[in-house]
Amino acid sequence: MLEKFVKQTTFTSQEDFIKNFKIDVPENFNFGYDVVDAWAAKQPDKKAILWTNDKGEAHQYTFAELKEKTDRTAAYFQSLGIRHGDMVMLILKRRIEFWFCTIALHKLGAVVIPATHLLTKKDIVYRCNAADIKMIVCAGEEVITKHIIEAMPQSPSVKHLLSIGPDMPEGFKDFHEGMTNAAPFAKPEHPNTNNDTMLMYFTSGTTGEPKMVAHDFTYPLGHISTGSFWHNLHENSLHLTIADTGWGKAVWGKLYGQMIAGANIFVYDHEKFTPADILQKIQDCRITSLCAPPTIYRFLIKEDISKYDLSSLEYCTTAGEALNYSVYETFLNITGIRLMEGFGQTETTLTLGTFPWMQPKPGSMGVPNPQYDIDLLTPDGRSAEDGEQGQIVIRTDKGKPLGLFKEYYRAAELTEDAWHNDIYYTGDVAWRDEDGYYWFVGRADDVIKSSGYRIGPFEVESALMTHPAVVECAITGVPDEVRGQVVKATIILSNDYKDKAGEELIKELQNHVKRVTAPYKYPRVIEFVDELPKTISGKIRRVEIRKNDNK
């Protein structure tokens, strides 16, 4: 299938990749028909999704089965009046129905809005009214349905509530019954154009209310580079990305690029993350490819990996935070596999990556994906020199690149603020070394300016996380009359160190940071807390810490 969209499918160097990587975009591309159904026609028995759960259940879905299930789902949605442009929210955790519903909605030209099961009544009301959501499909669990029911009196746009079970509260339709009894699917005559909105994510809102990130129907093609050239997948791959379907990482690693590459997608539907369970799955199911945040790898290497046969693993990738060198080195020594880092946003696909033909530099996000025209801009608008910090931007004067979002839905001012004069401003600050590798510093709003230095919270947090006392931390700047700002660390201590909280431990942590990174970056202020303020997706709200400090 990859050859259908990319003329050259193998590359030997970054120069080769930059020169020859090109994606052909069909007119009115639809992932449901042009990828899923195309695979079903070409190789009906080809493996598409291996779904397993923590109850011991498993099913290998072929593309023929996936076509049949998504056609039935689309037919049922049609019977409920779901049409082109209708907004449908999916709260489905890692249930297989997420894939049925997402692909079915693509086939109808409707808009998929994935959402986390952690949403409260307030969150659901906000989303329903912000996007005029017409239907919600959810996992039938009281913790989810309770909040949906509470939200409905204030959500007038919602016409249908569907549950996949096991619970079927009053007011909810039975998804499986409806799908089973649906009339044959009739493909809409014109389901979509390339510019129509296909997928929408509510960002996590680290500084305010969530924004609605809208992607058009070409977005899946933007993930060709993610699946084929970052994950390095092939038709015999069995790939696991550890992510809940409520977040953008799920379609990065559990759907678009993987299916285009022809890989078999491994889904582990579990309620609680247990490192030993993941290692057991890799061994028993012979997983060949893994993508997870560095924190997950940190948990994995703390297990006795020698008890597991991980010989099936061929390739591993990571993103979401800076990779600590000790984690990289330990994982390499145990498995013989180099962790390949990448970077992107909800608004993009993979923008920076460490590709198979490159030597990774642990802690670096890699180099620009040639799909995007990447630059680093200093606060005065210059292109940053090597070694100089600047905001990561995407230049769009030659057109919108595949994978870049369409707009912040119903928020023209926010869109204009982030994307103007043919430049999209990511809001993330980095620096580039002499080899062209990019190194993350932090969000532009979070960078600390102290005594003329610009200090990124990410690197200080990474240094602190290598100390056994620190379970989690957040770095912020606090006002200082002499230095402008000084670095503050808000720290959750491990159980072994909680009774040691005091000046002696503060001094030890400060000296540790001085040794691990540049001395001027050490936190002059340290506060020990029991928890950190976070968004619903688990991102630290540094803005809230700063707000409390300024009271």
C-alpha positions in Angstrom: 0.0 0.0 0.0 2.9 2.3 0.7 3.9 2.2 -3.0 0.5 3.6 -3.8 1.4 6.9 -2.2 5.2 7.0 -2.2 7.4 6.4 -5.3 10.6 5.8 -3.4 10.1 3.6 -0.3 13.6 3.0 1.0 16.3 5.5 1.8 19.9 5.2 2.8 20.7 8.6 4.2 19.1 11.8 5.3 20.2 13.5 2.1 18.5 10.8 0.1 15.3 11.2 2.3 15.3 15.0 1.8 15.8 14.7 -1.9 13.5 11.9 -2.8 10.7 11.6 -0.2 7.4 12.6 -1.8 3.8 11.7 -1.1 1.3 11.6 -3.9 -2.1 12.8 -2.6 -5.1 11.3 -4.4 -8.1 13.6 -5.0 -10.8 13.2 -2.3 -8.6 10.8 -0.3 -10.5 8.7 2.3 -8.5 6.5 4.6 -11.5 4.1 5.0 -11.8 3.4 1.3 -8.3 4.0 0.0 -6.4 2.1 2.7 -8.7 -0.2 4.7 -10.9 -1.3 1.9 -8.1 -1.3 -0.6 -6.1 -3.8 1.6 -9.3 -5.9 2.0 -9.6 -6.1 -1.8 -5.9 -6.8 -2.4 -5.2 -9.1 0.5 -8.4 -10.0 2.4 -6.6 -12.3 4.8 -3.9 -9.8 5.6 -3.5 -9.2 9.4 -4.7 -5.7 10.4 -5.2 -5.6 14.2 -4.3 -8.1 16.9 -6.5 -7.0 19.8 -5.9 -8.5 23.3 -6.9 -7.5 26.8 -5.9 -8.0 30.4 -8.6 -10.7 30.8 -6.8 -13.1 28.5 -9.0 -12.5 25.5 -7.5 -12.0 22.0 -8.7 -11.7 18.4 -6.7 -11.3 15.2 -8.7 -9.1 12.8 -8.0 -9.3 9.1 -8.6 -6.4 6.7 -11.6 -8.3 5.3 -13.1 -8.4 8.8 -12.2 -4.8 9.4 -14.0 -3.8 6.2 -17.0 -5.8 7.2 -17.2 -4.4 10.7 -16.6 -0.8 9.6 -19.2 -1.1 6.9 -21.7 -2.4 9.4 -20.9 0.4 11.8 -21.2 3.0 9.1 -24.6 1.6 8.1 -25.8 1.8 11.6 -24.6 5.3 12.0 -26.3 6.2 8.7 -29.6 4.8 10.2 -29.2 7.3 13.1 -28.8 10.2 10.7 -25.0 10.6 10.9 -23.9 12.4 7.8 -21.0 14.4 6.3 -19.6 16.9 8.7 -21.5 15.6 11.8 -19.4 15.6 15.0 -19.2 12.3 16.9 -17.2 11.9 20.2 -15.7 8.5 21.0 -14.9 7.6 24.6 -13.8 4.0 24.0 -10.5 3.5 25.9 -8.6 0.7 24.1 -11.7 -1.2 23.0 -11.7 -2.6 19.4 -14.8 -0.6 18.8 -12.7 2.6 18.6 -11.2 1.3 15.3 -14.6 0.3 14.0 -16.2 3.6 14.8 -13.2 5.8 13.6 -12.9 4.1 10.2 -16.8 4.0 9.8 -17.0 7.8 10.5 -14.3 8.4 7.9 -16.3 6.5 5.4 -19.3 8.7 6.1 -17.3 11.9 5.9 -18.2 12.7 9.5 -15.8 14.1 12.1 -14.2 11.9 14.7 -13.5 13.4 18.1 -11.5 11.0 20.3 -11.8 11.7 24.0 -10.4 10.3 27.2 -12.5 8.3 29.7 -11.3 10.7 32.4 -13.7 13.5 31.3 -15.9 14.9 33.9 -19.4 16.3 33.5 -18.0 19.8 33.0 -15.5 18.6 30.4 -18.2 16.8 28.4 -20.6 19.8 28.5 -17.8 22.0 27.3 -16.9 19.7 24.4 -20.5 19.1 23.3 -21.3 22.8 23.1 -18.0 23.9 21.7 -18.2 21.5 18.7 -22.0 20.9 18.5 -21.4 17.1 19.0 -24.3 15.1 17.6 -23.5 11.6 19.0 -21.4 10.0 21.7 -20.2 6.4 21.6 -18.7 5.2 24.8 -17.5 2.2 26.8 -20.4 1.1 29.0 -18.9 1.7 32.4 -20.6 3.6 35.2 -17.6 5.9 35.7 -18.0 7.0 32.1 -21.8 6.9 31.5 -22.5 8.7 34.8 -20.7 11.8 33.7 -22.3 11.7 30.2 -25.8 11.4 31.7 -25.1 14.3 34.0 -23.9 16.4 31.1 -26.9 15.9 28.8 -29.3 18.5 30.2 -26.7 21.1 29.2 -25.7 19.5 25.9 -28.7 20.2 23.5 -26.8 19.3 20.3 -26.4 15.6 21.3 -29.1 13.4 19.6 -27.8 9.9 20.3 -25.9 8.1 23.1 -24.4 4.7 22.3 -22.9 2.2 24.6 -20.7 -0.8 23.6 -21.5 -2.4 27.0 -21.4 -4.0 29.4 -23.6 -1.4 31.0 -26.6 -0.1 29.0 -28.1 2.8 31.0 -31.4 4.3 30.2 -31.2 6.6 27.2 -28.3 4.7 25.6 -28.6 2.6 22.5 -26.8 -0.8 22.2 -24.0 -0.3 19.7 -23.6 -4.0 19.0 -27.3 -4.6 18.5 -27.6 -1.7 16.1 -24.5 -2.7 14.1 -25.7 -6.3 13.8 -29.1 -5.4 12.6 -28.1 -2.6 10.3 -29.1 -2.6 6.6 -26.4 -3.1 4.0 -24.0 -0.1 3.9 -24.6 2.4 1.1 -21.5 4.4 0.4 -22.2 8.1 0.2 -21.9 9.4 -3.3 -19.4 12.2 -2.3 -18.3 11.4 1.3 -15.6 14.1 1.4 -13.1 16.4 -0.2 -9.5 16.6 0.9 -10.1 19.9 2.7 -13.0 18.7 4.8 -12.5 18.2 8.5 -12.0 14.5 9.3 -10.6 14.4 12.9 -10.6 16.8 15.8 -8.8 16.8 19.1 -9.3 18.9 22.1 -5.9 19.9 23.3 -5.1 19.4 27.0 -5.2 23.1 27.8 -2.0 23.7 29.9 -2.7 27.4 29.9 -6.5 27.7 29.3 -9.5 26.0 27.9 -8.8 23.3 25.4 -8.5 24.3 21.8 -10.1 22.3 19.0 -7.4 21.1 16.6 -9.0 20.2 13.3 -7.3 17.9 10.7 -8.5 17.4 7.2 -8.9 14.1 5.2 -5.2 14.1 4.1 -3.9 13.9 7.6 -3.4 10.1 7.6 -1.1 10.4 4.6 1.0 12.7 6.8 1.7 9.7 9.0 3.4 7.8 6.3 6.7 9.2 7.6 5.6 8.2 11.2 4.9 4.6 10.4 7.3 3.7 7.6 10.3 5.9 8.3 10.3 6.6 12.1 8.7 3.4 13.4 10.5 1.7 10.5 7.6 -0.7 9.9 7.2 -3.3 7.2 4.5 -5.7 6.2 5.6 -8.4 8.7 5.8 -6.0 11.6 3.7 -6.4 14.7 3.7 -2.9 16.3 2.7 -1.8 19.7 2.3 1.9 20.6 1.5 2.4 24.3 -1.3 5.1 24.3 -4.9 5.5 25.2 -7.2 6.2 22.2 -8.3 9.5 23.8 -5.0 11.1 22.9 -3.4 12.0 19.5 -0.6 9.5 20.1 -3.1 6.7 19.4 -3.6 7.6 15.7 0.1 8.3 15.5 0.9 4.7 16.5 -2.2 2.6 16.3 -3.9 3.4 13.0 -2.9 5.5 10.0 0.9 5.1 9.3 0.9 1.6 10.5 -2.0 0.4 8.2 -0.5 2.2 5.2 2.8 0.4 5.9 0.9 -2.9 6.0 1.9 -3.6 9.6 -0.2 -5.6 12.0 -1.3 -3.3 14.9 -1.0 -4.8 18.4 -3.6 -3.5 20.9 -3.4 -4.3 24.6 -6.6 -3.2 26.2 -5.7 -2.9 29.9 -7.0 -0.9 32.8 -3.7 -0.5 34.7 -0.2 -0.2 33.3 2.1 -3.0 34.7 5.6 -3.2 33.2 5.8 -6.9 33.7 2.5 -7.4 31.7 4.0 -5.4 28.7 7.1 -7.5 28.8 5.1 -10.7 28.9 3.0 -9.5 25.9 6.1 -8.7 23.9 7.4 -12.2 24.6 4.2 -14.2 24.1 2.9 -12.3 21.1 6.3 -11.8 19.4 5.9 -8.1 19.1 8.5 -6.7 16.7 8.2 -2.9 17.2 7.5 -0.8 20.2 6.8 3.0 20.7 6.4 4.4 24.2 7.4 7.5 26.2 10.8 7.5 28.0 9.0 7.0 31.3 7.6 3.6 30.1 11.1 2.5 29.1 12.3 3.6 32.5 9.7 1.3 34.2 10.6 -1.6 31.8 14.3 -1.6 32.6 13.5 -1.6 36.3 12.0 -5.1 35.8 14.1 -8.2 35.7 14.1 -8.3 31.9 16.3 -11.3 31.8 13.2 -13.3 32.7 11.6 -12.5 29.3 12.5 -13.5 25.7 12.5 -10.2 23.8 14.3 -11.5 20.8 11.3 -10.7 18.5 11.9 -6.9 19.1 13.5 -5.3 16.0 13.0 -1.6 16.5 12.0 0.8 19.3 11.0 4.5 19.3 10.2 7.1 21.9 8.7 10.6 22.2 6.8 12.8 24.6 9.7 13.9 26.8 13.5 14.0 26.8 15.2 10.6 26.9 17.7 10.2 29.8 21.0 8.8 28.6 21.1 6.2 31.4 17.7 4.8 30.2 19.0 4.7 26.6 22.2 3.0 27.6 20.6 0.4 29.9 17.9 -0.5 27.3 20.6 -0.8 24.6 22.8 -3.0 26.8 19.9 -5.3 27.7 18.2 -5.6 24.3 20.8 -4.4 21.7 18.2 -1.9 20.4 18.8 1.8 20.1 15.9 4.0 21.2 15.0 6.4 18.3 13.4 9.7 19.4 10.9 11.9 17.7 8.8 15.0 18.2 5.5 16.4 17.1 2.3 18.0 18.3 -1.5 17.4 18.3 -1.4 20.0 15.5 1.2 18.0 13.4 2.4 14.6 12.5 6.1 13.7 13.2 8.0 16.9 12.6 11.5 15.9 13.9 12.8 12.4 14.1 15.7 10.0 14.4 15.4 7.9 11.3 16.8 4.3 10.8 19.8 5.5 8.7 20.9 7.9 11.5 23.0 7.5 14.6 20.8 8.6 17.6 22.0 11.1 20.1 20.1 10.3 23.3 18.1 13.3 24.5 17.9 14.8 20.9 14.6 14.9 19.0 16.5 14.2 15.8 16.4 16.1 12.6 13.5 17.7 10.5 11.2 15.4 8.7 11.5 16.7 5.0 7.7 16.8 4.9 8.0 20.0 6.9 10.1 23.2 6.3 11.4 23.6 9.9 13.2 26.6 11.3 14.2 28.0 14.6 13.3 31.6 15.2 14.8 33.8 17.9 12.6 36.3 19.8 13.7 39.1 17.4 12.6 37.0 14.3 16.0 35.8 13.1 16.8 32.2 12.1 18.8 30.8 15.0 22.4 29.9 14.6 23.7 26.5 15.7 23.8 26.3 19.5 21.3 29.2 19.8 17.8 28.8 21.2 14.8 29.5 19.1 11.2 28.6 18.7 10.4 25.7 16.4 8.4 26.9 13.5 7.0 25.5 10.3 7.2 27.6 7.2 4.1 27.3 4.9 4.9 29.8 2.2 5.1 26.9 -0.3 1.8 25.5 0.9 0.4 23.6 3.9 2.4 20.5 4.4 0.7 17.1 4.8 -0.1 16.5 8.5 -0.3 20.1 9.6 -3.6 20.9 11.1 -6.3 22.8 9.3 -7.3 25.3 12.0 -8.4 25.7 15.6 -12.1 25.1 15.0 -14.3 28.1 15.7 -11.3 30.1 16.9 -10.0 32.3 14.1 -8.0 34.5 16.4 -6.2 31.6 18.0 -5.4 30.2 14.6 -4.1 33.5 13.4 -2.0 33.9 16.6 -0.3 30.6 16.0 -0.1 30.6 12.2 0.4 33.9 10.4 2.7 35.3 7.7 3.1 31.8 6.3 4.7 30.6 9.6 3.2 28.2 12.1 4.6 28.8 15.6 4.8 25.6 17.6 5.3 27.3 20.9 8.2 25.0 21.6 11.8 26.2 22.1 14.8 24.1 21.0 18.4 24.5 19.8 20.3 22.8 17.0 23.7 21.3 17.2 26.4 21.4 14.5 25.2 18.1 13.1 21.7 19.4 12.6 20.1 17.5 15.6 17.5 19.4 17.5 17.4 19.5 21.4 14.2 20.4 23.2 14.3 23.3 25.8 10.7 23.8 26.8 7.5 25.6 25.9 8.1 29.3 25.0 6.0 30.5 27.9 7.9 28.2 30.3 11.5 29.3 29.4 13.1 31.0 32.4 15.2 34.1 31.9 17.7 34.4 34.7 20.8 36.7 34.8 20.8 36.9 31.0 20.6 33.1 30.6 17.6 31.3 29.0 16.9 28.1 30.9 14.5 25.4 29.7 12.6 23.6 32.3 12.9 20.3 30.5 16.7 19.9 30.9 16.5 20.8 34.6 13.6 18.4 35.2 15.6 15.7 33.3 18.6 16.3 35.6 16.5 16.1 38.7 14.8 12.9 37.6 18.1 11.1 37.7 18.2 11.4 41.5 16.5 8.6 43.4 14.7 11.0 45.7 12.6 12.5 42.8 9.5 10.8 41.6 8.2 13.7 39.6 9.0 17.4 39.3 8.2 20.7 37.6 10.6 23.5 36.9 9.3 27.1 36.8 10.7 30.6 37.2 9.9 32.8 40.2 10.5 36.6 40.2 13.8 37.8 41.6 14.9 41.4 42.0 18.5 40.8 41.2 18.3 38.0 38.5 14.9 38.8 37.0 13.9 35.2 37.6 15.4 32.2 39.5 14.8 28.5 38.9 12.3 26.8 41.2 11.8 23.1 41.5 8.5 21.7 42.8 9.2 18.1 43.7 7.3 14.9 44.6 9.6 12.8 46.7 9.9 9.0 46.6 8.7 7.1 49.7 12.3 6.4 50.8 13.0 10.2 51.0 9.8 11.7 52.3 11.0 11.8 55.9 14.3 13.4 54.7 12.6 16.5 53.2 14.6 19.5 54.5 17.6 21.7 53.9 20.1 18.9 53.7 18.2 17.2 50.9 17.6 20.5 49.2 21.3 21.1 49.1 21.9 17.6 47.8 19.5 18.0 45.0 20.9 21.4 44.0 24.4 19.9 43.9 23.1 17.0 41.9 21.7 19.3 39.2 25.0 21.3 39.1 26.9 18.1 38.4 24.5 16.7 35.8 23.9 20.0 33.8 25.4 23.5 33.7 25.8 24.9 37.3 23.8 28.1 36.5 20.7 26.0 35.9 20.4 24.6 39.4 17.1 25.4 41.3 17.7 28.1 43.9 14.2 27.4 45.3 12.9 23.9 46.0 9.4 23.0 47.3 8.3 19.5 48.2 4.7 18.7 47.5 2.4 15.7 47.5 1.0 16.3 43.9 1.5 18.6 40.9 -1.3 20.4 39.1 -2.1 18.6 35.9 -4.3 18.7 32.8 -6.7 15.9 32.1 -4.1 14.3 29.9 -1.5 14.3 32.6 0.6 17.3 31.5 1.9 19.5 34.2 0.2 22.9 34.5 3.3 25.1 35.2 1.1 28.1 34.7 -0.8 27.2 37.8 2.4 26.8 39.8 3.6 30.3 38.6 0.2 31.8 39.4 0.4 30.5 43.0 3.9 31.7 43.4 2.9 35.2 42.3 0.0 35.5 44.8 
